[in-house]
Amino acid sequence: MRRFTAAAVLLAFACRATADDKEPVYQGKPLSAWVEQLSDRSATARQEAAEALSKIEPSAKSALGPLIAALGDTDGVVRDAAAVALASFRKDAVPPLVAALKAHDPAVRRGAASALSFIGADAHDAVGPLIAALKEDDDPDVRERVAYALGSFGPAAKDAVESLAAAAVGKDADLHGPALMALGGIGKPAVPALVRLLQKKALDVRQTAPLALALIGRGAKEAVGPLIALAKDDDVEVRFGAVSALGAIASDPKISVPTLIAALNDMKTKIRAQAAESLGRFGGDAADAVPPLIDALKDKNKDVNRAAADALGSIGPSAKGAVPTLIAALTEKDAVLRSKAAQALGGVGPDAKAAVPALAAALKDQGREDVAANAAHALGKIGPEAKDAVHALIAAVKDPLSPIREAAVTALGEIGPNAKDAVPVLRETLKDDDMPVRAAASTALQRIERGTSK
């Protein structure tokens, strides 16, 4: 059975460069031997050859043609390996890959688009040919790969925005999603087009366009108004995308935060969880969300209460009203929630001093090591006010798990002079088997003995 089409082989010869007098060698075999192995009867051997060629110095341009031919291999793993290998040549591979976008074999065209996407913005010279392929290629898989390639270029593909926007609402429904996400990959130059697309009636477009804007994040500020409208849409996925995007953009808190607070009451748990996560992106600007997030900590769905704990920690000192509820969460059955509650109390900082006894007890948590580690970190963030936990932290310095030891040692240093009772054990810890623990002990001793907590 032929492994390459005749057109692909001709293309390989057309792209072949003259070999250097001194061939590059990899794993004891010269470049020419690896190129020859691309035609081996065994797919495994061909894959090995493609992978080897990706590691040989990029100046070995004589491999470009055969690798492009390998994009048409009958074995998918070999085709993927060839695309990765071509990407390792960076800009040198762009001209032959652009030529391959017109190959007769659609497998070669798909592989060429994939390789260009791996190269990314360095392949910006391919934008024009890729736009042409997006409009003209008769293979839907090729068009999809082309869309992803354009998205991988970032702002360098700004000239493709209108073509991708057209593809996002075109006859090929399977291309809508890839085209929209490609616009998200291009970034800020694509925001006006995506804002227009938010107004479309097509459900799949309204579901995916917000996710593309979420990829862009803070650069998509002008989409906030339309997204707020979509956050009330009848469709769950549309609402989810809008709520996600509002958090990623994290702009205009005066209008975004109330919308996200309202979403905390959504009937769908995935919306409530995402609303909590998005509120956390606003930090202290989401202080008004603290009371409803406290309620969300008690939600029956674990994804919601975990996200609420994360959000309260991100809001920081303004979330001090949540301290009693977070203390209660330290004793919940869900170990992940206990860990996140400890972390959130650290985010509140010194105003969480009422949690010191509960955090000291959490240093002995047997469910997950990160509960104890986060409890130690939180005590450190509370600082000198956590002096009553010093002896519990001293005990944690002797924990068999190095992440807990390191966190406890660091916390003692952040407590500062109030942790002077820990000096003897910290000096012993300078001999710890774990280098980060030893380094943390050295820093902690300096802070305690010099009279500083930070």
Secondary structure, DSSP 8 states (H G I E B T S, - for coil): --SS-HHHHHHHHHH-----SS--EETTEEHHHHHHHTT-S-HHHHHHHHHHHTTS-TT-GGGHHHHHHHTT-SSHHHHHHHHHHHHTTGGGGHHHHHHHTT-SSHHHHHHHHHHHHHHGGGGGGGHHHHHHHHHH-S-HHHHHHHHHHHHHTGGGGGGGHHHHHHHTTSS-HHHHHHHHHHHHHH-GGGHHHHHHHTT-S-HHHHHHHHHHHHHHGGGGGGGHHHHHHHTT-SSHHHHHHHHHHHHHH---HHHHHHHHHHHTT-SSHHHHHHHHHHHHTTGGGGGGGHHHHHHHTT-SSHHHHHHHHHHHHHHGGGGGGGHHHHHHHTTSS-HHHHHHHHHHHHHHGGGGGGGHHHHHHHTT-SS-HHHHHHHHHHHHHHGGGGGGGHHHHHHHTT-SSHHHHHHHHHHHHHHGGGGGGGHHHHHHHTT-SSHHHHHHHHHHHHHHHHT---
